[in-house]
């Protein structure tokens, strides 16, 4: 697998899929990543954690585009033979 734009796209899509399947209540609540309001401290004291929570919440809104990107990727891999 060479370093190409297509392979970088697939790697990014794989990471996005991994973030999307994290269940907010079961997995993220254990580590305090479920909501900014339940952190127990001022959000300005932990800016990295707030950014991570924001990323996890933003990825949840990308379900439909990510599903479409998965379908397109699968079709390209089937038609073009994949590497």
N, C-alpha and C positions, 0 to 999 in steps of 0.2 A: 504494500500500500504506500504509494508515493504521497508527497505533500502537494496537494492540489486544492483548488478552491472547492471542488466537489467533495473531497474527503473532509475538508474543514467544515463544510456545511453539514455533512452527515454527523461529524463529531459534535457540533453545536446542537443539532437536532436530538442526538442521543442524550446529551446533558440536560436539555430542556425537558425531554420525556422523563428523565430521572427526577427532576424537580417537581414535575406535575403530579407524579404518583404518590408523593409524600402526603399522607393523611394528616390534616391539621390537628385534629383532636387526639388521635392515637399516638402519632410519632412526634410531632413538633411541640406539643404541649409539655412533654416530659422535659424538654430542654429550654422551655420558655420562648420558643420561636413561633407561637401561635398568634399572638397579637401584640401590638406596641403598647396598648393600654394595660396589659396584664404583666408588664415587665417588673413592676415593683420598685421602680426607680425612675428618675428623670431621664427621658430619652436622650437628652443632650450629654449625659454622662457615658453612654455607650453607643457612640455613633455607628460603629461597625455592625453591631447587633441590629440596630434599627434599619440599616441599609440591607442587611440579610433578610430581615422580616419583610421589608418592602419588596425585595426581589421575589421572595416566595409568594407574596400576595399578588404581585403583578403577573407572575407566570400562570396563576390560576385563571386569569382572564384570557389567556391565549389558547384555550382548549381547541376551538374550532380551527384557527389557522394552523396549529400544530398537527391536528388530525389531517388537514389538507396537505400539509408538507410531508407527512408520513406516507400518505397515499401516493403522492407524486414521486417521492423517493423510491418507494417499492416498485412502482410502474417503470421508472427509469432503470432500476436494477434488473428487473425482469426483461425488459426490451433490449437494453444495451449490454446485458451480460454481466454487469458488475465486475468488480476487481477483487 
